[in-house]
């Protein structure tokens, strides 16, 4: 809002005060001249009030240019003429009653009606100038952009996976432990005796190991096969009795 608009609005309120003062004077003259009855006083007060309302409407409500604006101006002029005529004679009678003589009773009402006319025209002019300045400040309204409707893609619904039932743990099968048959002590004795007496006979080895000949023969490795002729006589081994 510019400074000119603010200044015009302040002047407008002052002009309304002057206009209201003129209407109050005309209203007082009409009411004082009316009969001592509420109905008579209300009828006499109507014409100034009608003029007040008409001027306020013209000054505040903007109108399009054309025959309608002229119609309302003409109607306001008719209301102002009626109010001036009625108020004039009422105020003449009141002024004469309260001591005014000669031409004074006829001139005083003209000052009141003239003040009302000047104030009403001023209000209409101020209202028009304020509207013109306000419209000049408002830029031409640009066409509103067409709203772009964004496509809303619904988020995928992730269903919770059913809880899997844990499978019972399979017992770990352990490999059966190999059964190790302890080597008899006699076998160790025979092996040691055979190592100490290479080429000895079974009897000598059995004697050295302190075991029987059959035990020594059982634990000794088999004798290697030689190239001796099969026809050669094999000397018989005389068993030697050795105490086991």
C-alpha positions in Angstrom: 0.0 0.0 0.0 1.5 3.3 -1.1 1.6 6.5 0.8 -1.0 8.1 -1.5 -3.6 5.4 -0.7 -2.9 5.8 3.1 -3.3 9.5 2.8 -6.5 9.3 0.9 -8.0 6.9 3.4 -7.2 9.3 6.2 -8.9 12.1 4.3 -11.8 9.9 3.6 -12.4 9.2 7.3 -12.2 13.0 8.0 -14.7 13.6 5.2 -17.1 11.0 6.6 -17.0 12.8 9.9 -18.0 16.1 8.2 -20.7 14.3 6.3 -22.0 12.6 9.5 -22.1 16.1 11.2 -24.3 17.5 8.4 -26.6 14.5 8.6 -26.9 14.8 12.4 -27.8 18.5 12.0 -30.5 17.7 9.4 -31.7 14.8 11.5 -32.0 17.0 14.6 -34.0 19.6 12.7 -36.4 17.0 11.4 -36.9 15.3 14.8 -37.5 18.6 16.6 -40.1 19.7 14.1 -42.0 16.4 14.2 -44.9 15.8 16.5 -44.4 14.4 19.9 -44.9 10.8 18.8 -42.3 8.0 18.1 -43.8 7.3 14.7 -43.7 10.9 13.7 -40.1 11.3 14.8 -39.1 8.0 12.9 -40.7 9.2 9.7 -39.0 12.6 9.9 -35.6 11.0 10.5 -35.8 8.6 7.6 -34.8 11.0 4.7 -31.4 12.0 6.2 -30.6 8.4 7.1 -31.5 7.2 3.5 -29.1 9.8 2.1 -26.3 8.7 4.5 -26.7 5.0 3.5 -26.8 5.9 -0.3 -23.6 7.9 -0.2 -21.8 5.2 1.8 -22.7 2.6 -0.8 -21.6 4.7 -3.7 -18.3 5.6 -2.1 -17.4 2.0 -1.0 -18.9 -0.3 -3.6 -17.2 -0.1 -7.0 -19.5 -0.2 -10.1 -18.8 -1.1 -13.7 -18.8 1.7 -16.2 -22.1 1.8 -18.0 -25.7 2.6 -17.6 -25.9 0.9 -14.2 -23.4 3.4 -12.7 -25.5 6.2 -14.0 -28.7 4.7 -12.6 -27.4 4.5 -9.1 -26.0 8.0 -9.3 -29.4 9.3 -10.5 -31.1 7.4 -7.7 -28.7 8.9 -5.1 -29.5 12.4 -6.5 -33.2 11.8 -6.1 -32.7 10.7 -2.5 -30.5 13.7 -1.8 -33.2 16.1 -3.4 -36.0 14.6 -1.2 -33.9 14.8 1.9 -32.9 18.4 1.2 -36.5 19.5 0.5 -37.9 17.9 3.6 -35.0 18.9 5.9 -35.1 22.5 4.6 -38.6 23.2 5.7 -38.3 21.4 8.9 -35.2 23.4 9.8 -36.9 26.7 8.8 -39.7 26.0 11.2 -37.3 25.0 14.0 -35.1 28.1 13.5 -38.2 30.4 13.6 -39.5 28.7 16.7 -36.2 29.2 18.5 -35.8 32.9 17.8 -34.4 33.3 14.3 -36.0 36.1 12.4 -36.0 37.7 9.0 -33.9 35.7 6.4 -32.0 33.7 9.0 -34.5 30.8 9.3 -34.4 30.4 5.4 -30.6 30.6 5.1 -29.5 28.2 7.9 -31.0 25.1 6.3 -29.0 25.9 3.1 -25.7 25.7 5.0 -26.6 22.3 6.3 -27.7 20.9 3.0 -24.7 22.4 1.2 -22.3 20.8 3.7 -24.0 17.4 3.1 -23.7 17.8 -0.7 -20.0 18.7 -0.6 -19.1 15.9 1.8 -21.0 13.3 -0.2 -19.4 14.3 -3.5 -16.0 14.3 -1.8 -16.5 10.8 -0.4 -17.4 9.5 -3.9 -14.3 11.1 -5.4 -12.0 9.7 -2.7 -13.4 6.3 -3.0 -12.9 6.3 -6.8 -9.2 7.5 -6.5 -8.5 4.8 -3.9 -9.9 2.1 -6.2 -7.8 3.4 -9.1 -4.6 3.4 -7.2 -5.2 0.0 -5.7 -6.0 -1.5 -9.1 -2.8 0.0 -10.6 -0.7 -1.6 -7.9 -2.0 -5.1 -8.4 -0.3 -6.7 -11.4 -2.2 -8.5 -14.0 -3.1 -11.9 -12.6 -1.1 -14.6 -14.5 -3.0 -17.7 -15.4 -2.6 -20.2 -12.6 -0.4 -23.1 -13.6 -2.0 -26.4 -14.1 -1.2 -28.5 -11.2 0.8 -31.6 -12.1 -0.7 -34.6 -10.5 2.2 -36.8 -9.3 1.7 -40.5 -9.9 2.0 -42.1 -6.6 3.4 -45.6 -6.9 2.4 -47.7 -3.9 5.2 -49.3 -2.1 5.4 -53.0 -2.5 4.0 -54.9 0.4 6.7 -57.3 1.7 5.0 -60.2 3.4 7.0 -61.7 6.2 8.4 -65.1 5.4 7.0 -67.9 7.5 9.3 -69.0 10.2 10.9 -72.2 9.3 10.8 -75.0 11.8 14.4 -75.9 12.7 15.2 -79.4 11.7 16.3 -81.6 14.6 20.0 -81.9 14.6 21.2 -85.3 13.2 23.4 -87.1 15.6 26.9 -87.3 14.3 27.9 -90.9 13.8 31.3 -91.5 15.0 33.5 -94.0 13.2 34.0 -97.0 15.3 37.3 -97.0 16.8 39.6 -99.7 15.5 40.3 -102.3 18.0 44.0 -102.6 18.4 45.1 -105.9 19.7 48.0 -105.4 21.9 51.1 -107.2 20.7 52.0 -109.9 23.1 55.2 -109.6 25.1 56.5 -112.9 23.7 56.5 -111.5 20.2 58.7 -108.6 21.3 61.1 -111.0 23.0 61.3 -113.2 20.0 61.9 -110.2 17.7 64.7 -108.9 19.9 66.3 -112.4 20.2 66.2 -112.8 16.4 67.8 -109.4 15.9 70.6 -110.3 18.3 71.2 -113.8 16.8 71.0 -113.5 13.1 71.1 -116.9 11.4 70.4 -118.7 14.6 68.0 -121.6 14.7 64.5 -121.5 16.1 65.6 -123.3 19.2 68.4 -120.9 19.9 66.1 -117.9 19.4 63.5 -119.5 21.7 66.1 -120.1 24.3 67.4 -116.6 24.0 63.9 -115.1 24.2 62.9 -117.5 27.0 59.9 -118.9 25.2 59.0 -122.2 23.8 60.0 -123.3 20.4 56.5 -123.3 19.1 56.0 -119.7 20.4 59.2 -118.6 18.8 58.3 -120.3 15.5 54.9 -118.6 15.6 56.3 -115.1 16.0 59.3 -115.4 13.6 58.9 -114.4 10.0 58.8 -117.2 7.4 62.3 -118.3 6.2 63.1 -117.1 2.6 62.9 -119.7 -0.2 66.4 -120.7 -1.5 67.5 -122.2 -4.9 68.6 -125.5 -3.3 67.7 -128.5 -5.2 64.6 -130.2 -4.0 66.3 -133.5 -4.3 69.0 -132.6 -1.9 68.4 -134.2 1.4 67.3 -131.8 4.1 69.0 -132.5 7.4 66.5 -133.3 10.0 66.4 -130.9 12.8 66.7 -132.6 16.0 64.3 -131.1 18.5 66.0 -129.9 21.5 64.1 -130.1 24.6 64.3 -126.7 26.3 62.3 -125.9 29.3 59.8 -123.3 28.5 
